[in-house]
């Protein structure tokens, strides 16, 4: 594989294509060229979804199929489409499978549109001990656990809810390397001169917007209708979301188990040499979770331009008790990782990316006006 054998890091697009040709990733149906993104591969749902009693990990010595025999309730045929209901958990065999070399690992995460619909989606493997983390040398099938939280969704075979990154060698970007990169490119802006770089760059939340009365976020409506995952720009925001407005002061109170779309105060850039991931901040700072789909491709925020970058959309859910988030409160950290090479494609309009130069944006399924 070009690049993967000569450099450590996340595989760039051309190295991902080489991995497909080498059989590292194969599929029951032919892989398509547009599955390869600048530093990830889109994975596709297979033909059947199994409703299960509860989420599970197979654990050492157990295959997913064997656990399914004990956990499944019924099966849904996705070839013509089927409704995955909110509040339910499904296991879906993916069309793709892996044959990783001994020194290669893989990492999965939901696609941005999946997270913004509050669809909890993660990848599991045979004998897996963790979600979304695939051990070196793994050979076998891939499965997606799919759990719609706010809206029921209509899904079909071939829909892409998750994506996969391949990593050659160990993961390591030191704080010193990240500081040097930030000093050169200004990865997050605005940022204090003495920015706290500690296993990532801090990202804070914006609950003030452009002043009192301006929209600062959205809260998912309860008991909303069905969303067809194949429909882009189709749905009225007002049918599914309640806009949230900045007040005269103070923060935003998160109600337990409600789902919110907010935005970072900072604008983010990801250079062509790196990819980035939003990781959860220390849970001791509050009872909430931020960012289900926390992966940013190289080129996000148009780093070669003179612009300020793109804001990170934050998918937020509070747990157990109401919690106040204040302006500028740290809600996550951006971890940057070097690629094996500069990708031959970058995130942006040239490859049909939906969220370049975004502000506060819902998923691609909603019309851009509030009508």
matplotlib code that plots the C-alpha trace (Angstrom):
import matplotlib.pyplot as plt

x = [0.0, 1.4, 2.4, 1.0, 4.1, 6.5, 4.8, 3.0, -0.3, -3.9, -4.1, -4.7, -7.2, -4.8, -3.5, -7.0, -7.7, -4.5, -5.8, -9.0, -7.0, -4.9, -8.0, -7.5, -11.1, -13.5, -17.2, -20.2, -21.2, -18.6, -17.0, -17.6, -15.1, -17.1, -16.8, -13.3, -13.1, -9.9, -8.9, -11.7, -13.9, -17.7, -19.2, -22.6, -25.5, -26.1, -29.4, -30.8, -31.1, -31.6, -33.6, -31.8, -32.8, -29.8, -26.5, -23.6, -20.0, -19.1, -16.0, -12.9, -13.6, -17.1, -18.3, -21.1, -23.2, -23.2, -24.2, -27.0, -28.6, -29.2, -30.0, -32.1, -35.8, -36.7, -35.1, -35.9, -35.3, -33.4, -33.3, -36.5, -36.2, -37.3, -38.0, -35.5, -37.6, -36.3, -35.5, -34.6, -31.2, -30.3, -27.3, -26.7, -24.0, -22.1, -21.3, -17.6, -15.2, -11.5, -8.3, -5.9, -2.1, -0.4, 0.8, -2.5, -5.4, -8.8, -11.0, -14.7, -17.1, -20.6, -20.7, -21.6, -25.1, -25.7, -24.7, -26.7, -29.8, -29.1, -28.6, -26.2, -24.1, -20.9, -19.0, -18.4, -16.2, -15.9, -14.2, -14.2, -13.6, -14.5, -16.8, -15.2, -11.7, -10.5, -7.3, -4.3, -4.5, -8.2, -9.7, -13.5, -16.9, -18.0, -21.3, -23.0, -24.9, -27.6, -29.8, -32.0, -32.5, -34.7, -36.2, -37.2, -35.4, -36.1, -32.9, -31.9, -29.1, -26.2, -27.0, -23.8, -24.0, -20.5, -17.0, -13.7, -10.1, -7.1, -3.9, -0.4, 1.8, 1.1, -0.9, 1.1, 1.1, 2.8, 1.6, 4.7, 4.0, 0.4, 1.5, 3.9, 1.1, -1.3, 1.3, 1.7, -1.8, -4.0, -6.0, -8.7, -9.6, -10.2, -7.8, -5.7, -2.0, -1.5, -3.9, -4.0, -2.8, -3.1, -3.8, -5.6, -6.8, -9.7, -13.0, -15.7, -19.4, -21.2, -24.4, -24.4, -24.5, -24.7, -26.5, -29.8, -32.6, -30.3, -30.5, -27.7, -28.9, -31.7, -33.4, -35.0, -38.8, -40.3, -42.6, -41.5, -42.1, -40.0, -36.8, -35.9, -32.1, -32.0, -33.8, -31.4, -32.7, -36.2, -37.5, -38.8, -36.6, -39.7, -41.3, -38.3, -36.4, -37.1, -34.8, -33.0, -32.3, -29.6, -30.7, -29.5, -26.9, -26.0, -25.8, -28.1, -29.8, -29.7, -32.7, -31.9, -32.0, -33.0, -30.8, -29.3, -27.4, -25.0, -21.9, -18.3, -17.3, -14.1, -13.6, -11.6, -9.1, -7.6, -4.5, -4.1, -1.3, -3.6, -7.0, -8.7, -11.0, -13.2, -12.8, -14.9, -13.7, -13.2, -16.6, -15.9, -16.8, -20.5, -23.1, -23.3, -21.9, -20.7, -20.1, -21.1, -19.5, -16.3, -14.1, -12.8, -11.2, -8.1, -9.3, -12.1, -12.3, -10.5, -7.1, -5.3, -7.7, -7.5, -10.8, -11.4, -12.3, -15.5, -17.3, -17.6, -21.2, -21.7, -24.2, -25.0, -27.0, -27.3, -27.7, -29.4, -29.8, -30.3, -27.0, -26.0, -23.4, -21.9, -20.3, -16.8, -17.1, -14.7, -16.8, -14.2, -10.7, -9.5, -6.8, -4.9, -3.1, -0.7, -1.6, 0.6, 0.6, -1.2, -4.5, -5.2, -8.7, -9.6, -12.8, -14.9, -17.4, -15.2, -16.1, -19.7, -18.9, -22.0, -20.5, -17.6, -17.7, -20.6, -22.0, -24.7, -26.0, -28.5, -27.9, -28.1, -31.6, -33.2, -33.9, -31.5, -34.4, -36.5, -39.7]
y = [0.0, 3.3, 5.4, 3.0, 0.9, 3.9, 6.3, 6.1, 7.9, 7.9, 6.7, 9.5, 9.0, 7.6, 5.1, 4.1, 3.3, 1.2, -0.6, -1.4, -2.8, -4.9, -6.4, -4.8, -3.6, -5.8, -5.9, -8.1, -5.5, -3.6, -0.7, 2.7, 5.5, 8.0, 5.9, 7.1, 10.5, 12.5, 10.3, 7.8, 5.2, 5.3, 2.0, 0.8, -0.9, -4.4, -6.1, -6.8, -5.1, -7.1, -5.6, -6.5, -6.4, -4.3, -2.9, -5.3, -6.0, -9.6, -9.8, -11.9, -15.3, -14.5, -13.6, -11.0, -13.6, -15.9, -13.1, -12.1, -15.5, -14.8, -11.1, -10.7, -10.1, -9.8, -8.9, -6.1, -6.3, -3.2, -4.0, -2.0, 0.1, -0.3, 2.0, 2.0, 3.3, 5.8, 4.2, 0.9, -0.8, -2.6, -4.5, -4.2, -6.3, -4.0, -4.7, -4.2, -6.5, -6.1, -8.0, -5.7, -6.2, -6.9, -3.2, -1.6, -0.6, 1.0, 3.6, 4.2, 7.0, 8.2, 10.4, 14.1, 13.8, 10.7, 12.5, 15.6, 13.4, 12.0, 8.5, 6.7, 4.6, 2.7, -0.2, -3.6, -6.6, -10.2, -10.6, -6.9, -5.3, -1.7, 0.1, 1.9, 0.6, -2.3, -4.1, -4.6, -7.5, -8.0, -10.1, -10.5, -8.8, -5.4, -4.6, -1.3, -0.8, 1.8, 3.4, 6.4, 8.6, 11.6, 10.6, 7.3, 6.9, 5.1, 3.2, 1.1, -1.2, 0.9, 3.9, 5.3, 6.0, 5.4, 5.8, 4.1, 5.4, 3.1, 3.8, 2.6, 2.3, 3.9, 7.1, 10.0, 13.7, 15.4, 18.6, 20.3, 19.3, 20.4, 23.8, 24.3, 23.5, 25.9, 28.7, 28.2, 27.8, 29.0, 25.8, 27.4, 31.1, 33.1, 31.5, 33.0, 33.4, 31.1, 28.4, 25.3, 22.5, 19.3, 16.2, 18.4, 22.0, 23.2, 24.0, 26.1, 26.6, 29.7, 30.5, 34.2, 34.2, 37.7, 39.1, 38.7, 37.2, 35.6, 31.8, 29.9, 26.4, 23.9, 21.4, 18.2, 18.2, 15.2, 12.9, 14.3, 12.5, 10.0, 11.0, 9.2, 9.0, 9.3, 12.7, 15.7, 19.2, 17.9, 18.4, 21.6, 22.5, 23.7, 20.2, 18.6, 21.3, 24.1, 27.1, 28.4, 32.1, 34.0, 35.7, 38.9, 37.0, 33.8, 30.4, 27.8, 25.2, 21.7, 19.6, 16.0, 13.6, 16.4, 16.6, 19.9, 21.2, 24.0, 25.5, 26.2, 29.7, 29.0, 28.5, 25.4, 24.6, 21.2, 21.4, 19.0, 17.2, 16.2, 15.0, 15.9, 14.3, 15.9, 14.0, 14.3, 16.7, 15.6, 14.3, 15.9, 19.3, 18.4, 15.8, 16.1, 14.5, 16.5, 15.4, 12.0, 12.4, 14.0, 13.5, 16.4, 15.6, 17.4, 20.6, 21.3, 25.1, 25.8, 26.2, 27.5, 30.5, 33.8, 33.0, 32.2, 28.5, 26.7, 26.4, 22.9, 21.8, 20.3, 17.5, 17.8, 15.7, 16.3, 13.4, 12.9, 16.5, 19.9, 21.5, 25.1, 25.6, 29.1, 31.1, 30.0, 26.9, 24.1, 21.2, 19.2, 19.0, 18.7, 16.1, 16.3, 13.4, 13.3, 11.6, 9.2, 11.7, 14.8, 13.5, 13.9, 15.1, 17.5, 18.3, 20.9, 21.6, 19.9, 16.5, 17.4, 18.1, 19.5, 21.4, 23.5, 27.1, 26.1, 28.1, 26.6, 23.9, 21.0, 17.8, 17.8, 16.3, 19.7, 22.7, 25.5, 27.9, 27.7, 27.4]
z = [0.0, -1.0, 2.0, 4.6, 4.5, 4.7, 7.1, 10.4, 10.9, 9.7, 6.1, 3.5, 0.7, -1.8, 0.8, 1.7, -2.0, -2.0, 1.0, -0.8, -3.8, -1.4, 0.3, 3.7, 3.2, 1.2, 0.8, -0.1, -2.8, -4.8, -3.1, -4.7, -5.2, -3.3, -0.1, 0.2, 2.0, 2.6, 5.6, 6.1, 4.4, 4.6, 5.8, 4.5, 6.2, 5.1, 4.2, 7.7, 11.0, 14.2, 17.0, 20.3, 23.9, 24.9, 23.7, 24.1, 23.4, 22.4, 24.6, 24.3, 22.8, 21.5, 18.0, 17.4, 15.6, 18.6, 20.9, 18.5, 18.8, 22.5, 22.2, 19.1, 19.2, 15.5, 12.1, 9.7, 5.9, 4.9, 1.2, 0.6, 3.7, 7.3, 10.2, 13.1, 16.0, 18.5, 21.9, 20.3, 19.7, 16.5, 15.3, 11.5, 9.7, 7.5, 3.9, 4.5, 6.3, 7.4, 7.0, 8.9, 8.7, 12.0, 12.5, 11.5, 13.7, 12.8, 14.4, 13.7, 14.5, 13.3, 10.3, 11.1, 9.8, 11.9, 15.1, 14.3, 14.0, 17.5, 16.1, 18.3, 16.0, 16.7, 15.3, 17.0, 15.9, 16.8, 20.2, 20.6, 24.0, 23.0, 20.7, 17.6, 18.3, 16.2, 17.2, 15.1, 12.7, 13.0, 10.3, 10.1, 9.7, 10.9, 12.6, 13.5, 16.6, 15.8, 18.4, 17.3, 20.3, 19.3, 15.9, 14.3, 10.9, 7.7, 6.7, 3.7, 2.7, 1.6, 3.9, 5.4, 9.1, 10.2, 8.8, 9.4, 9.7, 9.3, 11.3, 10.5, 13.5, 16.9, 17.5, 18.9, 18.5, 21.4, 23.1, 21.8, 18.2, 18.6, 20.0, 17.1, 14.6, 16.3, 16.4, 12.6, 11.4, 14.3, 14.6, 16.8, 16.7, 18.9, 21.4, 24.2, 23.7, 26.6, 25.4, 27.5, 25.3, 27.3, 25.1, 22.7, 22.1, 24.3, 22.6, 24.3, 23.7, 22.4, 24.2, 23.5, 19.7, 18.2, 21.2, 23.1, 21.0, 18.4, 17.8, 19.6, 19.1, 18.7, 20.9, 19.4, 19.7, 21.4, 19.4, 16.0, 12.8, 10.8, 9.0, 5.7, 5.7, 1.9, 1.8, 1.7, 2.3, 2.6, 6.1, 7.8, 10.8, 12.8, 12.6, 14.4, 16.3, 18.7, 18.3, 21.4, 21.8, 23.7, 26.8, 28.5, 30.5, 32.1, 30.4, 28.9, 31.1, 29.7, 30.6, 31.5, 28.4, 26.0, 22.8, 21.8, 18.7, 19.8, 18.3, 19.4, 20.2, 18.2, 14.5, 13.7, 10.9, 10.1, 7.8, 4.9, 6.8, 9.7, 10.8, 14.1, 16.6, 19.2, 22.5, 25.6, 28.2, 31.8, 33.1, 36.5, 35.0, 34.4, 33.7, 30.0, 26.8, 23.8, 20.2, 19.2, 15.7, 16.5, 13.4, 11.2, 7.9, 6.5, 4.8, 7.3, 7.8, 4.6, 6.3, 3.2, 2.9, 4.8, 6.4, 10.1, 9.7, 10.5, 13.8, 15.3, 15.8, 19.2, 19.8, 23.5, 25.9, 29.7, 32.1, 35.5, 36.5, 34.8, 34.1, 33.1, 30.4, 30.3, 27.6, 26.9, 29.0, 27.8, 26.5, 24.6, 23.2, 19.6, 19.1, 15.9, 14.3, 11.3, 8.1, 6.1, 3.3, 2.1, 0.7, -3.0, -2.0, 0.8, 2.7, 1.0, -1.7, -4.3, -2.9, -1.9, 1.8, 3.5, 6.4, 5.1, 6.4, 8.6, 11.4, 13.5, 11.2, 11.5, 9.5, 5.7, 5.9, 6.8, 4.5, 5.2, 5.9, 9.0, 7.0]

ax = plt.figure().add_subplot(projection="3d")
ax.plot(x, y, z, "-o")
ax.set_aspect("equal")
plt.show()
